[in-house]
Amino acid sequence: MRVAIVGASGAVGQEFLRVLAERQFPIDELRLFGSSRSAGNEYEFNGKKYTVQELKHGDDFKDLDFVFTSAGASISKEYASDITKFGAVMIDNSSAFRMDSDVPLVVPEVNGSDAMVRPRGIVANPNCTTIQLVVALNAIEKLSHIQRVHVSTYQAASGAGATAMAELETQYRQVLDGEEVTVDKFAYQLAYNLIPQIDVFMDNGYTKEEMKMYNETRKIMHSDIEVSAMCVRVPSLRAHSESVWVETAEPISVDQAREAFDQADGVVVMDNPEKKEYPMPLFLAGQDPVFVGRIRKDLSNNNGLTFWCVSDQIKKGAALNAVQIAEFLMQQENK
């Protein structure tokens, strides 16, 4: 396999390198691309050093099989034709193409086969909050059609990138030292605070992040499911959490739901209230699965269930999901 990473110096780009190494992805040739600012940076992969090339228009993507892009929507749109014109599959981690009708939006555990039909040579990686939500929802959907979802997210600083994580750590130190707090990556100080806004507000009062969860969930699950989200930035470093309420067409018991989660690909059940065992981002950062706990009936709705889930959004919510898409495509070609 001949592989490239666009945005190699960013948080997700670095995670791509770690995930590809962890999963022993078969790479014969690796090319790294980035901005003029990151060009020249060196990174080690499987014992060999690679230098980041400056991303330019031209034939640099010739003879490649997969190109993982995570440099922002504008870069993805600008360079898509350069990347795909020689036949490479572009697996894009930005929001550039997610809702385009001719670009599949894929979470392999849920709709991997969608990646097989890609008229433009592009497969879109969903938003991080959507990925962990649909991996969990898919288990319930197999029992009874989900009609409605209410979800509150608790999103770590890492969702805004490596510099945002560094800013949060700096803010904590500044507060404790009695210094003026640096606020750059977020609208307000995040340390010791919650910010009930992620991305810009839309005309309907929801943020763009919240509308991504609505639109992307429906596209991935090929469903008329209704999703209402409240997305909140919280002062944890890495891994997102979600409180989820689902309403199904038919009642589902807690035991049925727990068994479905147990059997679901990509899900780990961590649900033992008596021993205070439930998913927490502090302890689950860097891991692959979507962890589910606090599974219980919704007291206000006989057809309702509620649960809590945690997943590392840099890993499963970005790099890992993209690599799993490539692995799925390779498996299909080898059948």
C-alpha positions as CSV (number, residue, x, y, z in Angstrom):
1,M,0.0,0.0,0.0
2,R,1.2,3.5,-0.9
3,V,-0.2,6.0,1.6
4,A,-0.1,9.8,2.2
5,I,-1.2,12.0,5.1
6,V,-2.2,15.6,4.5
7,G,-1.9,17.7,7.6
8,A,0.7,15.4,9.1
9,S,1.9,17.8,11.8
10,G,-1.5,18.4,13.3
11,A,-3.1,16.4,16.2
12,V,-5.0,14.1,13.9
13,G,-2.1,13.8,11.5
14,Q,0.1,12.6,14.3
15,E,-2.7,10.2,15.5
16,F,-2.8,8.8,11.9
17,L,0.8,7.8,12.3
18,R,0.3,6.2,15.7
19,V,-2.9,4.3,14.5
20,L,-1.3,3.1,11.3
21,A,1.7,1.8,13.3
22,E,-0.5,0.2,16.0
23,R,-2.6,-1.6,13.5
24,Q,0.4,-2.7,11.4
25,F,-1.3,-1.2,8.3
26,P,0.7,-2.6,5.3
27,I,2.6,0.5,4.0
28,D,5.2,0.2,1.3
29,E,5.5,3.9,0.7
30,L,4.5,6.8,3.0
31,R,4.3,10.5,2.1
32,L,3.6,13.3,4.5
33,F,2.3,16.7,3.5
34,G,1.6,19.9,5.3
35,S,1.6,23.7,5.1
36,S,4.7,25.8,4.3
37,R,5.1,26.3,8.1
38,S,5.3,22.5,8.8
39,A,7.2,21.6,5.7
40,G,10.6,20.1,6.7
41,N,9.4,18.7,10.0
42,E,10.6,15.1,10.5
43,Y,8.5,12.3,12.0
44,E,9.4,8.7,12.7
45,F,7.2,5.9,11.5
46,N,8.1,2.2,12.0
47,G,11.8,3.1,12.7
48,K,12.2,5.3,9.6
49,K,12.2,9.1,9.5
50,Y,9.9,10.9,7.0
51,T,10.1,14.6,6.1
52,V,6.9,16.7,5.6
53,Q,6.6,18.0,2.1
54,E,4.8,21.3,1.4
55,L,1.4,20.7,-0.1
56,K,1.3,22.1,-3.6
57,H,-0.8,21.6,-6.7
58,G,0.7,19.0,-9.1
59,D,1.3,15.3,-9.4
60,D,2.6,14.5,-5.9
61,F,-0.3,12.1,-5.3
62,K,0.4,10.0,-8.3
63,D,0.6,6.2,-7.7
64,L,-0.9,6.4,-4.2
65,D,-3.6,4.1,-2.9
66,F,-5.0,6.0,0.1
67,V,-4.7,9.6,1.1
68,F,-5.8,10.6,4.6
69,T,-6.6,14.3,4.8
70,S,-7.0,16.4,8.0
71,A,-6.0,19.9,7.2
72,G,-9.4,21.6,7.2
73,A,-12.3,21.9,4.9
74,S,-10.9,24.6,2.6
75,I,-7.7,22.6,2.0
76,S,-9.7,19.4,1.3
77,K,-11.8,21.2,-1.3
78,E,-8.9,22.9,-2.9
79,Y,-6.8,19.8,-3.3
80,A,-9.4,17.1,-3.8
81,S,-8.9,16.9,-7.6
82,D,-5.1,16.7,-7.2
83,I,-5.5,13.9,-4.7
84,T,-8.0,11.8,-6.6
85,K,-7.2,12.3,-10.3
86,F,-4.7,9.4,-10.4
87,G,-7.1,7.0,-8.6
88,A,-6.1,7.4,-4.9
89,V,-9.0,7.1,-2.4
90,M,-9.2,10.3,-0.5
91,I,-10.4,9.6,3.1
92,D,-11.3,13.1,4.4
93,N,-11.5,14.1,8.0
94,S,-12.9,17.6,7.4
95,S,-16.5,18.8,7.0
96,A,-15.9,19.6,3.3
97,F,-17.9,16.7,1.7
98,R,-19.8,15.0,4.5
99,M,-23.3,16.0,3.3
100,D,-22.6,15.8,-0.4
101,S,-24.9,13.3,-2.0
102,D,-22.1,11.8,-4.1
103,V,-19.7,11.3,-1.2
104,P,-20.3,8.4,1.2
105,L,-20.2,9.3,4.9
106,V,-18.9,6.2,6.7
107,V,-18.5,4.5,10.1
108,P,-17.3,1.0,9.2
109,E,-19.2,-0.7,12.1
110,V,-22.5,0.9,10.9
111,N,-22.4,1.4,7.1
112,G,-19.0,0.2,5.8
113,S,-20.5,-0.9,2.4
114,D,-21.3,2.7,1.6
115,A,-17.6,3.3,1.0
116,M,-17.7,1.0,-2.0
117,V,-19.6,3.6,-4.0
118,R,-17.6,6.7,-4.3
119,P,-18.2,8.6,-7.6
120,R,-15.6,11.3,-6.8
121,G,-13.0,9.0,-5.2
122,I,-13.7,10.5,-1.8
123,V,-15.0,8.9,1.4
124,A,-15.9,11.3,4.2
125,N,-15.1,10.7,7.9
126,P,-18.0,12.0,10.1
127,N,-17.7,14.4,12.9
128,C,-16.2,13.0,16.0
129,T,-19.4,13.3,18.2
130,T,-21.5,11.6,15.5
131,I,-19.1,8.7,15.1
132,Q,-19.3,7.6,18.7
133,L,-23.1,8.2,18.8
134,V,-23.9,6.1,15.8
135,V,-21.6,3.2,16.8
136,A,-23.7,3.0,20.0
137,L,-27.1,3.7,18.3
138,N,-26.5,1.0,15.7
139,A,-26.7,-1.7,18.4
140,I,-30.1,-0.4,19.5
141,E,-31.4,0.1,16.0
142,K,-31.0,-3.7,15.4
143,L,-33.5,-4.3,18.1
144,S,-36.1,-1.7,17.2
145,H,-36.1,1.3,15.0
146,I,-34.9,4.5,16.8
147,Q,-37.4,7.3,16.2
148,R,-35.9,10.0,18.3
149,V,-32.6,10.8,20.1
150,H,-31.8,13.6,22.6
151,V,-28.1,13.9,23.3
152,S,-25.9,16.2,25.4
153,T,-22.2,16.1,24.6
154,Y,-19.3,16.9,27.0
155,Q,-16.5,17.6,24.6
156,A,-12.8,17.7,25.6
157,A,-10.4,20.5,24.7
158,S,-8.7,18.1,22.2
159,G,-11.7,18.6,19.9
160,A,-10.2,22.0,19.1
161,G,-6.7,20.6,18.4
162,A,-3.4,20.2,20.1
163,T,-3.0,24.0,20.8
164,A,-6.3,24.0,22.6
165,M,-5.1,21.2,24.8
166,A,-2.0,23.1,25.6
167,E,-4.1,26.3,26.3
168,L,-6.3,24.4,28.8
169,E,-3.2,23.1,30.7
170,T,-1.8,26.7,30.6
171,Q,-5.0,28.1,31.9
172,Y,-5.1,25.7,34.9
173,R,-1.5,26.7,35.8
174,Q,-2.3,30.4,35.4
175,V,-5.4,30.2,37.6
176,L,-3.5,28.4,40.4
177,D,-0.6,30.9,40.2
178,G,-3.0,33.9,40.3
179,E,-1.9,35.0,36.8
180,E,-4.0,36.6,34.0
181,V,-5.6,33.7,32.0
182,T,-4.7,33.3,28.4
183,V,-7.8,32.9,26.2
184,D,-7.2,32.3,22.5
185,K,-8.6,29.0,21.2
186,F,-12.0,29.3,23.0
187,A,-14.5,32.1,23.4
188,Y,-14.0,32.1,27.2
189,Q,-11.7,30.6,29.8
190,L,-12.2,26.8,29.7
191,A,-10.4,25.9,32.9
192,Y,-12.9,25.5,35.8
193,N,-15.7,26.3,33.3
194,L,-18.1,24.9,30.8
195,I,-18.9,26.6,27.4
196,P,-22.3,25.7,25.9
197,Q,-21.2,26.5,22.4
198,I,-19.1,24.5,19.9
199,D,-18.8,26.1,16.4
200,V,-21.0,29.0,15.2
201,F,-24.7,29.4,15.8
202,M,-27.2,28.7,13.0
203,D,-30.4,30.6,12.3
204,N,-32.4,28.0,14.3
205,G,-30.5,28.6,17.5
206,Y,-28.5,25.4,17.2
207,T,-24.7,25.4,16.6
208,K,-23.2,24.0,13.5
209,E,-21.8,21.2,15.7
210,E,-25.2,20.3,16.9
211,M,-26.7,20.3,13.3
212,K,-23.8,18.0,12.2
213,M,-25.1,15.4,14.7
214,Y,-28.6,15.7,13.3
215,N,-27.7,15.6,9.6
216,E,-24.8,13.1,9.7
217,T,-26.6,10.6,11.9
218,R,-29.5,10.4,9.4
219,K,-27.2,10.0,6.5
220,I,-25.0,7.3,8.1
221,M,-27.9,5.3,9.4
222,H,-30.1,5.8,6.3
223,S,-32.8,6.7,8.7
224,D,-35.5,9.2,9.4
225,I,-34.3,9.4,13.0
226,E,-34.7,12.7,14.7
227,V,-31.7,14.0,16.7
228,S,-31.7,17.0,19.0
229,A,-28.3,17.8,20.4
230,M,-26.7,20.2,22.9
231,C,-22.9,20.4,22.5
232,V,-20.8,21.6,25.4
233,R,-17.0,22.2,25.7
234,V,-15.7,20.8,29.1
235,P,-12.4,21.3,30.8
236,S,-11.1,17.8,30.2
237,L,-8.1,17.2,27.9
238,R,-9.0,14.3,25.7
239,A,-12.0,12.0,24.9
240,H,-15.6,13.1,24.4
241,S,-18.6,12.0,26.5
242,E,-22.3,11.9,25.7
243,S,-25.5,11.5,27.6
244,V,-28.0,9.9,25.2
245,W,-31.8,9.4,25.4
246,V,-33.3,7.2,22.7
247,E,-37.0,6.5,21.8
248,T,-37.6,3.3,19.9
249,A,-40.7,2.1,18.0
250,E,-41.1,-0.8,20.4
251,P,-40.0,-1.0,24.1
252,I,-36.6,-2.5,24.8
253,S,-35.5,-3.8,28.2
254,V,-32.3,-2.8,29.8
255,D,-31.1,-6.4,29.6
256,Q,-31.8,-6.5,25.8
257,A,-30.0,-3.2,25.4
258,R,-27.0,-4.4,27.4
259,E,-26.7,-7.6,25.4
260,A,-27.0,-5.7,22.1
261,F,-24.2,-3.4,23.3
262,D,-22.1,-6.4,24.4
263,Q,-22.4,-7.9,20.9
264,A,-21.9,-4.7,19.0
265,D,-18.7,-4.2,17.0
266,G,-16.6,-1.4,18.4
267,V,-18.5,-1.1,21.7
268,V,-17.4,-2.0,25.2
269,V,-19.9,-2.1,28.0
270,M,-18.7,-0.6,31.3
271,D,-21.8,-0.6,33.4
272,N,-21.6,-1.7,37.1
273,P,-23.2,1.0,39.2
274,E,-22.7,-1.0,42.5
275,K,-18.9,-0.8,42.0
276,K,-19.0,2.7,40.6
277,E,-17.9,1.4,37.2
278,Y,-18.8,3.6,34.2
279,P,-16.9,5.2,31.4
280,M,-14.8,8.3,32.2
281,P,-12.7,10.2,29.7
282,L,-9.7,10.5,32.1
283,F,-9.2,6.8,32.0
284,L,-10.2,6.0,28.4
285,A,-8.2,8.5,26.4
286,G,-6.1,6.7,23.8
287,Q,-8.3,3.6,23.5
288,D,-10.1,2.4,20.4
289,P,-13.7,1.5,21.4
290,V,-16.8,3.4,22.3
291,F,-17.5,2.7,25.9
292,V,-21.1,2.5,27.1
293,G,-22.5,2.6,30.7
294,R,-25.3,3.9,32.9
295,I,-27.8,1.9,30.8
296,R,-31.3,2.4,32.1
297,K,-34.9,2.9,31.2
298,D,-36.1,6.4,30.6
299,L,-38.5,7.1,33.4
300,S,-40.5,9.5,31.3
301,N,-41.0,7.3,28.3
302,N,-41.9,3.5,28.1
303,N,-40.2,3.3,24.8
304,G,-37.2,5.1,26.0
305,L,-33.7,4.2,27.1
306,T,-30.8,6.3,28.3
307,F,-27.1,5.6,28.4
308,W,-23.7,7.3,28.7
309,C,-20.9,6.8,26.3
310,V,-17.2,7.9,26.1
311,S,-14.8,7.7,23.2
312,D,-11.4,9.2,22.3
313,Q,-12.4,11.6,19.6
314,I,-8.9,12.0,18.1
315,K,-8.6,8.3,17.8
316,K,-12.0,6.7,17.0
317,G,-13.5,10.0,16.3
318,A,-11.0,10.8,13.6
319,A,-7.8,8.8,12.7
320,L,-8.9,5.3,13.7
321,N,-12.3,5.6,11.9
322,A,-10.5,6.7,8.7
323,V,-7.9,3.9,8.9
324,Q,-10.8,1.4,9.5
325,I,-12.4,2.7,6.3
326,A,-9.2,1.9,4.4
327,E,-9.0,-1.5,6.0
328,F,-12.6,-2.2,5.1
329,L,-11.9,-1.3,1.4
330,M,-8.8,-3.5,1.4
331,Q,-10.8,-6.4,2.8
332,Q,-13.5,-6.0,0.2
333,E,-10.9,-5.9,-2.7
334,N,-9.3,-9.1,-1.4
335,K,-12.5,-11.1,-1.3
